[in-house]
Amino acid sequence: MKITFVPLDESHFPLLLKWLETPHVKKWWDQYVTYKLKFVKEKYSSYVKGYKFVDGQQKPIQGFIMHNNQNPIGYIQIYNAYDFPRSKALSGLPANLGAFDIFIGEESSLQQGLGSKAILEFLKLHGNPYTPIFADPDSNNVAAVKCYERVGFKKVSEQSDTGEVWMIKDLSLRNDPLPTIQKLIKERYVHAKAIFWAGSVSEGRGTSASDLDLVIVFEEVAHAYREAFIYDGWPIDAFIHDLDTLRYFFEESRTGNGISGLCYMILNGREITNHGVFSENVKTLAQEVLNAGPAIWDQEQINKERFLITDVLDDIKYPAWRDEQIASAAWLLGSSEAILF
C-alpha cells in the first residue's frame, strides 16, 4: 500500500464527477447537489490554481487526487478553517486552524483502512502550515468519526443544531509511544513471547513522520508476515515471527543481500516484554547470525556485481537525462554497500 497525492488538475474533472455522483460519496458530500461536468469545472477550476473566491477575495485551498499504488481512489483538500463559510461559525477553537475534507471515491477501495492511512500521510506532507487540524464529520457518519479517532483526532464538541462532531488533531503532539505499544500488545499481541521495539522513536530521534517498528516473536506461527497499520495515531510496522521463521529469514538474508535488518532491531531495540529464556534465545540467534557475517561471494558473484557497478557508472558519466543519473547514483550506493560491507 503506497498512498500518494497528485495536485488537482482539469484532467481529473471527469473522474471527480463520477465520484461526486457515486451514492456512497453523495450520502455525505454535497448531498443535495446534482453535479454535471460543467458545474464541476465551475467549482473546481480555481482549486487547480490553489484558491477559491469568498466574497470576491481569493482564499487559498489545495485539492489533491489520492492514489493507492498509483491508482486514483479519492479526493482530499486542505485550507484555513476560518477562510470559508461553514454550517455555523467556529468559536472557542485555536487560531491558525487548518481544515480538510476527504472522500474515497472508488467503492472497491472502501473498508481497507485507506482513509486513515491517507490522512496521516497527507498531514505529514501538507499539514505543516497549521498546528491543529479541524474536521467536522456528520455525527451519523460513524465510519468517518472512527477513522479520525484512529489517526489522533479528539472530539471537541457535538453540535446538536447541525449534527456535526467537531474534532481536532494537534500536529505538534502524538501519544507517548511506550504506553501506546503496551496497549497495542494487550489488544493484539497478548500471546507474544518476546517483543522488541526498534527504530528512531525508540532512540529518541523520531520525527513527526516516524513510525513504531516492532519485532514480535511468538512460540509458533504458521508463517512469518508483516503488518502495517495505524494505531492510536501512530503508524505501526510489525514483523511477526517465531524462532524457526527468524532462523530461516536470517539465513536467507545472510546468503543473499547480507545481514537482515531484523538482527539489529532485536539486538539494539528495546525489549518490551519481560526478559526471559525465550527472549534470550531470540537475541542469541540474532547475535550468532551477526557474528557469522554475510556469506562469502564466489568469484562469479563478485564479477557479476563488478560488471553491474561499472555499467551503472557509465550511465552516471553519460546520462541520457538528469533523472536517469540521479536514479543510477541511488542504485550505485546500495550496490557498493553490498560489496564493501
Beta strands, then each sheet from edge to edge (+ up, - down):
strand 1: 3-7
strand 2: 51-54
strand 3: 57-68
strand 4: 71-80
strand 5: 98-104
strand 6: 132-135
strand 7: 154-159
strand 8: 164-170
strand 9: 194-198
strand 10: 212-217
strand 11: 225-231
strand 12: 234-241
strand 13: 270-271
sheet 1: 1+ 3- 2+
sheet 2: 1+ 3- 4+ 5- 6- 8+ 7-
sheet 3: 11+ 12- 10- 9+ 13-
end
